[in-house]
C-alpha cells in the first residue's frame, strides 16, 4: 500500500509497515471523529479539534498523492513540518503562557496516542453486531 518491494527500489518492509500503520491509525482517528464528534462546550476547542482532524486528513491525502516509493520518506518528514508550524505558532504566544512547555506536552501526548488507537472496522462495537475481531 505504501510502496513497492525493497528490491525494486521501494521502501523496506519496516518502512512499509510503519506507513501502513500510519494510514490505518489516521483512518481510525478520522472515522472515530466522524462517528462520535467530541461535544466541546467551547467553540474554540471544537475548532481546534476540527483543525487537528483536517491536518491529519490533508497529510494522508498529500502523502498518498505522491509516488508510492516516496510515501515513507514523506511520512518521516511530516513531523518536522508540523513541529516547525508549532514553533512558529508558539513564537507568537506570550512567554507568560509558557508556550514551549505546552508544545512539548502536546508532542509527547501525540507521540503516545497511536498506542491507544483501536483499528476502525467501519462500524461501532456493540453486542448486536454478532461478529468477532481477531
C-alpha positions in Angstrom: 0.0 0.0 0.0 2.7 2.4 0.9 5.4 1.3 -1.5 6.9 -1.5 -3.5 9.3 -4.2 -2.6 12.7 -3.3 -1.4 14.4 -5.0 -4.5 12.5 -2.6 -6.8 14.0 0.5 -5.0 11.0 1.0 -2.8 10.8 1.1 1.0 11.9 -1.7 3.2 9.4 -3.9 4.9 9.8 -1.9 8.1 9.1 1.3 6.3 6.1 -0.2 4.6 4.8 -1.5 8.0 5.2 2.0 9.5 3.4 3.6 6.6 0.6 1.2 6.7 0.3 1.7 10.5 0.1 5.4 9.9 -2.6 5.1 7.3 -4.7 2.7 9.5 -4.3 5.0 12.5 -5.3 8.1 10.6 -8.3 6.4 9.1 -9.3 5.2 12.6 -9.0 8.7 14.1 -10.9 10.3 11.3 -13.7 7.6 11.4 -14.0 8.0 15.2 -14.2 11.7 14.9 -16.9 11.5 12.3 -18.9 8.8 14.1 -18.5 10.4 17.6 -17.7 14.1 17.4 -16.5 15.4 20.7 -19.1 17.6 22.3 -16.9 20.6 23.1 -18.7 23.2 25.1 -16.2 25.8 23.9 -16.3 26.7 20.2 -12.5 27.4 20.3 -11.7 23.8 21.3 -14.2 22.4 18.8 -12.5 24.4 16.1 -9.1 23.1 17.2 -10.3 19.5 17.2 -11.5 20.0 13.7 -8.2 21.6 12.7 -6.4 18.5 14.0 -8.5 16.1 12.0 -8.3 18.3 8.9 -4.5 18.3 9.2 -4.3 14.6 9.6 -6.6 14.1 6.6 -4.6 16.5 4.5 -1.3 14.9 5.4 -2.6 11.5 4.4 -4.1 12.7 1.1 -0.9 14.6 0.2 1.3 11.6 1.1 -0.9 9.2 -1.0 -0.9 11.6 -3.9 2.9 11.1 -4.3 4.8 8.3 -5.8 4.4 5.2 -3.5 8.2 4.9 -3.3 8.2 8.3 -1.6 5.4 7.6 1.0 7.7 6.6 3.9 10.1 9.5 3.2 7.2 11.9 3.3 5.8 10.3 6.5 9.2 10.6 8.1 9.4 14.3 7.3 5.8 15.2 8.3 6.7 15.6 12.0 9.3 18.2 11.0 6.7 20.3 9.1 4.2 20.2 12.0 7.0 20.9 14.5 8.0 23.9 12.5 4.4 25.1 12.4 4.0 24.5 16.2 7.2 26.5 16.8 6.0 29.3 14.5 2.7 29.5 16.4 4.3 29.3 19.8 6.6 32.1 19.0 3.6 34.4 18.8 2.2 33.4 22.2 3.1 35.3 25.4 6.1 33.9 27.2 4.0 34.1 30.4 1.8 31.3 28.8 4.9 29.0 28.7 4.2 28.1 25.0 7.3 25.8 24.6 6.2 23.7 27.6 2.7 23.3 26.1 4.1 22.4 22.7 6.4 19.7 24.3 3.5 18.3 26.4 1.3 18.1 23.3 4.1 16.5 21.3 4.6 13.8 24.0 0.8 13.2 24.1 0.7 12.8 20.4 3.7 10.5 20.3 1.9 8.1 22.8 -1.5 8.4 21.2 -1.1 5.8 18.4 -0.7 3.1 21.1 -4.2 3.7 22.2 -5.9 3.7 18.8 -8.2 0.8 18.0 -8.5 -0.1 14.4 -11.5 1.1 12.6 -13.8 -1.5 11.1 -16.4 0.9 9.7 -18.9 0.3 12.5 -19.4 0.7 16.2 -18.8 -2.2 18.5 -21.9 -3.3 20.4 -23.4 -6.7 21.2 -25.8 -6.6 18.3 -23.0 -6.8 15.7 -22.8 -10.6 16.1 -19.2 -10.9 15.0 -15.6 -11.1 16.4 -12.4 -9.4 15.6 -9.2 -11.3 15.7 
